[in-house]
Amino acid sequence: MPASRDREILRLAVPAFLALVAEPLFLLSDAAIVGHLGSAELAGLGIAAAVLQTVIGLCVFLAYGTTGSVARHLGAGDLRGAVAQGVDGLWLALGIGSVVTVLGVASTDRLVDAFGAGAAVSDSATTYLRVAFLGTVPLLLMLAATGVLRGLQDTRTPLVVAVAGNALNVVLNLLLVYPLGLGIAGSALGSVVAQVASAGVFVLVVVRAARRTGAPLRPDLPGIRAAGRAGVPLVVRTLTLRAAIVITTYVVTLAAVSARDQEVDLATHQLAMTLWTFLAFTLDSIAIAAQALTGRLLGAGDVAGAREMTRRMVWWGAVSGVVTGLLLAGVSPWVGHLFTGDDAVTDLLVPVLVVAAIGQPVAGVVFVLDGVLIGAGDGRYLARAGLVTLAVYAPVALLLAATSAGLVAIWVAFCSVFMGARLVVLVRRARSDAWLVTGAGA
């Protein structure tokens, strides 16, 4: 039985792993290219990335919620209903994305000014963010379509699109930033064009699936509203997670004692957070499998199977965290030189990455349990748990800012207090039976 569970997990997790590794390369390639423009540009990219990831992250329910609901219908034998729910998600993504684009472009200056960075850093952040907001609609369509395919137990198609889109992003960035001389604006523009192309492919795949199954393609207002209501708890859950990231960046800005320290700390923090995000996506591959498999098993009424699958996926998450932690610690003395020539940044990055490496096993378990509960449709608990976690972490982080603590101390708090609190609330829920609700419509 464990062997068959492992094969089922790996069948979904391996393509998801490769796709999720490719996705953060959008930011890694941007950081590598922009970093050689200067530390101010790299620090500006860090602020812009924190804002953009927060905005897009709030809409991750378009993928996560859709994965669980589509998988439940699939487990119950209702393929047409599964695809129909996915189409509703695409229409919801289009509506939300249009609103966010207009509001984001209009409020770019105020969003960047809230971080209180210096003029050079703020100018770079504003330039990048205003262009990057134009990619909101395609990004959200990508999220929704990816959720549909994962719910249908297809993680191969997102892999192909992610790899092709990332390759296009790198080529466009190299062309626009240097030969055409657009600087940091060229980096943002290259990413937007690549995102539009990737979204077009995803939408085409879902439309073809709808035609095969007879699912409607027209907007279904009741279905769209239902998808929106179901996503509210996941929005709250994601908001608390992104708030923790933004608070951490804000604390790094406030804790610096001089303009040069601020520039170095922010640039180092941006590289460390980008690498953390890269590894988080890597560990999240098991969580993606958890969403799809948990939803399918509960949709089919197999409570015992869902419980057993959870235990096995937690084991995989812990082992994966150990492996990624060892790799991160091993490359910490050298990886910074790939992104910047500033010795102060590369020197500070080493101890920060060692701290992040130590936190990887906990992160592996946290991400898996988060995926299990999302697949089970347990969004309300995740929302409450996120609020509790944020209430624990925020005062500690702000205290570090008030005492001008160094970047290493801030990362220690992030990995121990924030991730530790998440571990406690998720393990507590997983040990109960409250999330084991069966049926396609649960």
C-alpha positions as CSV (number, residue, x, y, z in Angstrom):
1,M,0.0,0.0,0.0
2,P,2.7,2.6,0.8
3,A,4.4,1.9,-2.5
4,S,1.1,2.5,-4.4
5,R,0.5,5.7,-2.5
6,D,4.1,6.8,-3.3
7,R,3.6,6.2,-7.0
8,E,0.3,8.2,-6.9
9,I,2.0,11.1,-5.1
10,L,5.0,11.2,-7.3
11,R,2.9,10.9,-10.5
12,L,1.4,14.3,-9.6
13,A,4.2,15.8,-7.5
14,V,7.2,15.3,-9.9
15,P,5.7,17.3,-12.8
16,A,4.3,19.8,-10.3
17,F,7.8,20.1,-8.8
18,L,9.3,20.9,-12.2
19,A,6.6,23.4,-13.0
20,L,6.8,25.1,-9.6
21,V,10.6,25.3,-9.9
22,A,10.2,27.0,-13.3
23,E,7.6,29.5,-12.0
24,P,9.8,31.4,-9.5
25,L,12.5,31.5,-12.2
26,F,10.5,34.5,-13.5
27,L,11.7,36.4,-10.5
28,L,15.1,34.7,-10.2
29,S,15.9,35.6,-13.8
30,D,14.7,39.1,-13.2
31,A,16.9,39.4,-10.1
32,A,19.9,38.0,-11.9
33,I,19.5,40.5,-14.8
34,V,18.4,43.5,-12.8
35,G,21.1,42.9,-10.1
36,H,23.8,43.7,-12.6
37,L,22.3,47.1,-13.2
38,G,23.1,48.1,-9.6
39,S,22.1,47.5,-5.9
40,A,19.5,50.3,-6.0
41,E,17.7,48.5,-8.9
42,L,17.9,45.2,-7.2
43,A,16.5,46.7,-3.9
44,G,13.7,48.3,-5.9
45,L,12.9,45.0,-7.5
46,G,12.6,43.6,-4.0
47,I,10.0,46.1,-3.0
48,A,8.1,45.7,-6.2
49,A,8.2,41.9,-6.0
50,A,6.8,42.1,-2.4
51,V,3.9,44.2,-3.5
52,L,3.2,42.2,-6.7
53,Q,3.4,38.8,-5.0
54,T,1.1,40.0,-2.3
55,V,-1.5,41.2,-4.8
56,I,-1.3,38.0,-7.0
57,G,-1.0,35.8,-3.9
58,L,-4.3,37.0,-2.6
59,C,-5.8,35.5,-5.7
60,V,-4.1,32.1,-5.4
61,F,-7.5,30.7,-4.3
62,L,-8.2,30.7,-8.1
63,A,-5.8,27.8,-8.3
64,Y,-6.0,26.2,-4.9
65,G,-9.8,26.4,-4.4
66,T,-10.4,25.2,-8.0
67,T,-8.1,22.3,-7.6
68,G,-10.0,20.9,-4.6
69,S,-13.5,21.5,-6.0
70,V,-12.6,20.1,-9.5
71,A,-11.0,17.1,-7.9
72,R,-14.0,16.4,-5.7
73,H,-16.3,16.3,-8.7
74,L,-13.8,14.1,-10.5
75,G,-13.7,11.7,-7.6
76,A,-17.5,11.6,-7.6
77,G,-17.6,10.7,-11.3
78,D,-18.9,14.1,-12.5
79,L,-16.3,15.1,-15.2
80,R,-18.6,17.7,-16.9
81,G,-19.3,19.4,-13.5
82,A,-15.6,19.4,-12.8
83,V,-14.8,21.3,-16.0
84,A,-17.7,23.6,-15.6
85,Q,-16.4,24.7,-12.2
86,G,-13.1,25.4,-13.8
87,V,-14.7,27.6,-16.5
88,D,-16.4,29.6,-13.8
89,G,-12.9,30.1,-12.2
90,L,-11.6,31.5,-15.5
91,W,-14.4,34.1,-15.7
92,L,-13.8,35.0,-12.1
93,A,-10.1,35.5,-12.8
94,L,-10.8,37.7,-15.8
95,G,-13.1,40.0,-13.7
96,I,-10.8,40.2,-10.7
97,G,-7.7,40.8,-12.8
98,S,-9.3,43.7,-14.7
99,V,-10.1,45.5,-11.5
100,V,-6.7,44.8,-9.9
101,T,-4.9,46.1,-13.0
102,V,-6.7,49.5,-13.0
103,L,-6.3,49.9,-9.2
104,G,-2.7,48.7,-9.2
105,V,-1.5,51.1,-11.9
106,A,-3.3,54.0,-10.3
107,S,-1.8,53.4,-6.8
108,T,1.7,52.3,-7.7
109,D,3.3,55.5,-6.2
110,R,1.5,55.2,-2.9
111,L,2.3,51.4,-2.6
112,V,6.0,52.0,-3.0
113,D,6.1,55.1,-0.8
114,A,4.7,53.0,2.0
115,F,8.0,51.2,2.4
116,G,9.9,54.4,3.1
117,A,12.9,53.5,1.0
118,G,15.4,56.0,-0.5
119,A,14.7,57.9,-3.7
120,A,16.9,55.7,-6.0
121,V,15.3,52.5,-4.7
122,S,11.8,53.9,-4.8
123,D,12.2,55.1,-8.4
124,S,13.3,51.7,-9.5
125,A,10.5,50.0,-7.6
126,T,7.8,52.3,-9.1
127,T,9.1,51.8,-12.7
128,Y,9.0,48.0,-12.4
129,L,5.7,47.7,-10.5
130,R,3.7,50.0,-12.8
131,V,4.6,47.9,-15.9
132,A,4.3,44.6,-14.0
133,F,0.7,45.4,-13.0
134,L,-0.3,45.1,-16.7
135,G,0.3,41.3,-16.4
136,T,-2.3,40.8,-13.7
137,V,-5.1,39.4,-15.9
138,P,-2.8,36.8,-17.6
139,L,-1.3,35.8,-14.3
140,L,-4.8,35.2,-12.7
141,L,-5.9,33.3,-15.8
142,M,-2.8,31.2,-15.4
143,L,-3.7,30.5,-11.8
144,A,-7.3,29.5,-12.5
145,A,-6.4,27.3,-15.5
146,T,-3.6,25.6,-13.6
147,G,-6.1,24.8,-10.8
148,V,-8.5,23.2,-13.3
149,L,-5.8,21.0,-14.7
150,R,-4.5,19.9,-11.3
151,G,-8.0,19.1,-10.2
152,L,-8.2,16.8,-13.3
153,Q,-5.0,15.2,-12.1
154,D,-3.0,16.7,-14.9
155,T,0.3,18.4,-13.7
156,R,2.2,17.7,-17.0
157,T,0.5,20.5,-19.0
158,P,1.3,23.2,-16.4
159,L,4.9,21.9,-16.5
160,V,5.2,22.4,-20.3
161,V,3.7,25.9,-20.2
162,A,5.8,27.0,-17.3
163,V,9.1,25.9,-18.9
164,A,8.2,27.5,-22.2
165,G,7.0,30.7,-20.6
166,N,10.1,31.0,-18.4
167,A,12.4,30.5,-21.4
168,L,10.6,33.2,-23.3
169,N,10.8,35.5,-20.2
170,V,14.6,35.1,-20.0
171,V,15.1,35.8,-23.7
172,L,12.9,38.9,-23.6
173,N,14.5,40.2,-20.4
174,L,18.0,39.9,-21.8
175,L,16.9,41.7,-25.0
176,L,14.9,44.5,-23.5
177,V,17.1,45.3,-20.5
178,Y,20.5,45.6,-22.2
179,P,20.5,45.7,-26.1
180,L,17.4,47.9,-26.2
181,G,18.4,49.8,-23.1
182,L,15.1,49.8,-21.3
183,G,16.7,48.9,-17.9
184,I,14.4,47.7,-15.1
185,A,11.3,48.6,-17.1
186,G,12.4,46.2,-19.8
187,S,12.6,43.4,-17.3
188,A,9.0,44.0,-16.2
189,L,7.8,44.3,-19.8
190,G,9.5,41.0,-20.8
191,S,7.8,39.2,-17.9
192,V,4.4,40.6,-18.9
193,V,4.7,39.5,-22.5
194,A,5.7,36.0,-21.4
195,Q,2.8,35.9,-19.0
196,V,0.3,36.8,-21.8
197,A,1.6,34.0,-24.0
198,S,1.4,31.4,-21.2
199,A,-2.1,32.5,-20.3
200,G,-3.2,32.1,-23.9
201,V,-2.0,28.5,-24.0
202,F,-3.7,27.6,-20.7
203,V,-7.1,29.1,-21.7
204,L,-7.0,27.2,-25.0
205,V,-6.4,23.9,-23.1
206,V,-9.4,24.5,-20.8
207,V,-11.7,25.5,-23.6
208,R,-10.9,22.3,-25.5
209,A,-11.6,20.3,-22.4
210,A,-15.0,22.1,-22.0
211,R,-15.9,21.3,-25.6
212,R,-15.0,17.6,-25.1
213,T,-17.1,17.2,-22.0
214,G,-20.0,19.5,-23.1
215,A,-19.3,21.9,-20.2
216,P,-20.7,25.5,-20.9
217,L,-18.3,28.2,-21.8
218,R,-20.6,31.1,-21.2
219,P,-20.4,33.1,-18.0
220,D,-22.5,31.5,-15.3
221,L,-23.2,34.2,-12.8
222,P,-24.4,31.9,-10.0
223,G,-21.4,29.7,-10.5
224,I,-19.0,32.6,-10.6
225,R,-20.5,34.0,-7.4
226,A,-20.3,30.6,-5.7
227,A,-16.6,30.4,-6.7
228,G,-16.0,33.8,-5.3
229,R,-17.7,33.1,-2.0
230,A,-15.8,29.8,-1.6
231,G,-12.6,31.7,-2.2
232,V,-13.1,34.3,0.6
233,P,-11.6,32.1,3.4
234,L,-8.6,31.3,1.2
235,V,-8.1,35.0,0.5
236,V,-8.0,35.7,4.2
237,R,-5.6,32.8,4.7
238,T,-3.3,34.1,1.9
239,L,-3.6,37.7,3.1
240,T,-2.2,36.7,6.4
241,L,0.7,34.9,4.7
242,R,1.5,37.8,2.4
243,A,1.1,40.2,5.3
244,A,3.9,38.4,7.1
245,I,6.2,38.7,4.0
246,V,5.4,42.4,3.6
247,I,5.9,43.1,7.3
248,T,9.2,41.4,7.2
249,T,10.3,43.6,4.2
250,Y,9.0,46.6,6.1
251,V,10.9,45.6,9.2
252,V,14.2,45.2,7.2
253,T,13.7,48.8,5.9
254,L,13.1,50.3,9.3
255,A,15.8,48.4,11.1
256,A,18.6,49.7,8.9
257,V,20.6,52.5,10.7
258,S,21.9,54.3,7.5
259,A,21.0,54.7,3.8
260,R,23.8,52.3,2.8
261,D,22.8,49.7,5.4
262,Q,19.2,50.0,4.1
263,E,20.3,49.4,0.5
264,V,22.5,46.4,1.4
265,D,19.9,44.9,3.8
266,L,17.1,45.3,1.3
267,A,19.1,43.9,-1.6
268,T,20.2,40.9,0.5
269,H,16.7,40.4,1.8
270,Q,15.4,40.4,-1.7
271,L,17.8,37.7,-2.8
272,A,17.2,35.6,0.3
273,M,13.4,35.9,-0.1
274,T,13.6,35.1,-3.8
275,L,15.6,31.9,-3.0
276,W,13.1,31.1,-0.1
277,T,10.3,31.4,-2.6
278,F,12.1,29.2,-5.0
279,L,12.5,26.5,-2.4
280,A,8.9,27.0,-1.2
281,F,7.6,26.3,-4.6
282,T,9.9,23.2,-4.7
283,L,8.4,21.9,-1.4
284,D,4.9,22.9,-2.5
285,S,5.0,20.2,-5.2
286,I,3.9,17.7,-2.6
287,A,1.2,20.1,-1.4
288,I,-0.1,20.4,-5.0
289,A,-0.4,16.6,-5.0
290,A,-2.1,16.8,-1.6
291,Q,-4.7,19.2,-2.9
292,A,-5.6,17.1,-5.9
293,L,-5.5,13.7,-4.1
294,T,-7.3,14.8,-1.0
295,G,-10.1,16.4,-3.0
296,R,-10.5,13.3,-5.2
297,L,-10.4,10.8,-2.3
298,L,-12.9,12.8,-0.2
299,G,-15.1,13.3,-3.2
300,A,-15.2,9.5,-3.6
301,G,-16.0,9.1,0.1
302,D,-12.7,7.4,1.0
303,V,-11.9,8.8,4.4
304,A,-9.4,6.1,5.4
305,G,-7.5,6.6,2.1
306,A,-7.4,10.4,2.7
307,R,-6.0,9.9,6.2
308,E,-3.3,7.4,5.0
309,M,-2.4,9.6,2.0
310,T,-1.9,12.5,4.4
311,R,0.5,10.6,6.6
312,R,2.6,9.6,3.6
313,M,2.7,13.1,2.1
314,V,3.8,14.5,5.4
315,W,6.7,12.1,5.4
316,W,7.6,13.2,1.9
317,G,7.4,16.8,2.9
318,A,9.8,16.4,5.8
319,V,12.3,14.5,3.8
320,S,12.2,17.1,1.0
321,G,12.7,19.8,3.5
322,V,15.9,18.2,4.8
323,V,17.2,17.8,1.3
324,T,16.5,21.4,0.2
325,G,17.9,22.7,3.5
326,L,21.2,20.9,3.0
327,L,21.4,22.1,-0.6
328,L,20.8,25.7,0.4
329,A,23.4,25.6,3.2
330,G,25.9,24.1,0.8
331,V,25.5,26.8,-1.9
332,S,25.2,29.8,0.4
333,P,28.8,30.9,0.1
334,W,28.6,31.2,-3.7
335,V,25.0,31.7,-4.9
336,G,25.0,35.4,-4.2
337,H,27.7,36.1,-6.8
338,L,25.2,35.0,-9.5
339,F,23.0,38.0,-8.7
340,T,25.3,40.9,-7.7
341,G,28.8,42.1,-7.5
342,D,28.3,44.0,-4.2
343,D,30.6,42.2,-1.7
344,A,28.6,43.6,1.3
345,V,25.4,41.9,-0.1
346,T,27.1,38.6,-0.9
347,D,28.8,38.5,2.6
348,L,25.5,39.2,4.5
349,L,23.6,36.7,2.4
350,V,25.6,33.7,3.7
351,P,24.3,33.7,7.3
352,V,20.8,34.6,6.2
353,L,20.7,31.6,3.9
354,V,22.0,29.3,6.7
355,V,19.1,30.4,8.8
356,A,16.7,29.7,6.0
357,A,18.2,26.3,5.4
358,I,17.6,25.3,9.0
359,G,13.9,26.2,8.6
360,Q,13.4,24.0,5.5
361,P,12.2,20.7,7.2
362,V,9.5,22.6,9.1
363,A,8.5,24.4,5.9
364,G,8.2,21.0,4.1
365,V,5.6,19.7,6.7
366,V,3.8,23.0,6.8
367,F,3.3,23.2,3.1
368,V,2.0,19.6,2.8
369,L,-0.5,20.0,5.6
370,D,-1.7,23.4,4.1
371,G,-2.3,21.5,0.8
372,V,-4.2,18.7,2.5
373,L,-6.6,21.1,4.2
374,I,-7.0,23.2,1.0
375,G,-7.9,20.0,-0.9
376,A,-10.4,19.1,1.8
377,G,-12.1,22.5,1.4
378,D,-11.2,23.5,5.0
379,G,-10.6,27.1,4.1
380,R,-12.4,28.6,7.1
381,Y,-10.0,26.9,9.5
382,L,-7.0,28.0,7.4
383,A,-8.3,31.6,7.6
384,R,-8.6,31.5,11.4
385,A,-5.2,29.8,11.7
386,G,-3.6,32.4,9.5
387,L,-4.9,35.3,11.7
388,V,-3.6,33.6,14.8
389,T,-0.2,33.0,13.2
390,L,0.1,36.7,12.1
391,A,-1.0,37.9,15.6
392,V,1.9,35.9,17.1
393,Y,4.6,37.0,14.5
394,A,3.8,40.7,13.9
395,P,4.7,42.0,17.4
396,V,7.9,40.1,17.4
397,A,8.9,41.4,14.0
398,L,8.0,45.0,14.8
399,L,10.0,44.7,18.1
400,L,13.1,43.8,16.0
401,A,12.5,46.9,13.9
402,A,12.3,49.1,17.0
403,T,15.6,47.7,18.3
404,S,17.4,48.0,14.9
405,A,18.0,44.3,14.9
406,G,20.2,43.0,12.0
407,L,18.9,41.1,9.0
408,V,20.0,37.7,10.4
409,A,17.9,38.2,13.5
410,I,14.9,39.2,11.4
411,W,15.3,36.0,9.4
412,V,15.6,33.9,12.6
413,A,12.3,35.3,13.8
414,F,10.7,34.6,10.4
415,C,11.8,31.0,10.3
416,S,11.2,30.2,13.9
417,V,8.2,32.3,15.1
418,F,6.2,32.6,11.9
419,M,6.9,29.1,10.5
420,G,6.7,27.5,13.9
421,A,3.3,29.0,14.6
422,R,2.0,27.7,11.3
423,L,3.3,24.2,12.1
424,V,1.4,24.2,15.4
425,V,-2.0,25.2,14.1
426,L,-1.8,22.9,11.1
427,V,-0.7,19.8,13.0
428,R,-3.5,20.4,15.5
429,R,-6.1,20.4,12.8
430,A,-4.7,17.5,10.8
431,R,-4.9,15.3,14.0
432,S,-8.7,15.9,14.2
433,D,-11.5,14.5,12.0
434,A,-13.2,17.9,11.4
435,W,-11.7,18.3,7.9
436,L,-12.7,14.8,6.6
437,V,-15.9,15.9,4.9
438,T,-16.9,13.7,1.9
439,G,-19.0,14.3,-1.2
440,A,-18.6,16.3,-4.5
441,G,-20.3,19.5,-3.1
442,A,-18.6,19.6,0.2
